[in-house]
Every structure is written in structure tokens, then in C-alpha cells.
Amino acid sequence: MLTERVKLEKQIAHWTKVEKDPSLPEVQRNIARLTLVQLEMRLLSLDLAEE
């Protein structure tokens, strides 16, 4: 589970940078925002599974 958590955290860090990059088109930043929501949901699911 720890490796899955690390992988998700790295992906979240990457997509956070993409979302905040003003040089990218708005559509791409919106896709990054949606991807972040999905990744954060998976991270929350991991947290719940560990409890």
C-alpha cells in the first residue's frame, strides 16, 4: 500500500504543477484539475482501506 501511496502522491504533485501553469490552455488545466480530483479520491480510498 505504501508504494501505491507514493505513486499517487507523485502524480498529484505533477498534476498540481500542470494545473497551476498559466502558459497552458485552460482546457488542459481543467483536465489537470479533474485528474487531481480522481487521484485525491483514490488516495482517500487508500486511507480508508488502511483503517
Summary of the structure (lengths in Angstrom):
residues: 51
radius of gyration: 12.3
end to end distance: 12.2
largest distance: 40.7
contacts: 118
relative contact order: 0.18
helix: 86%
strand: 0%
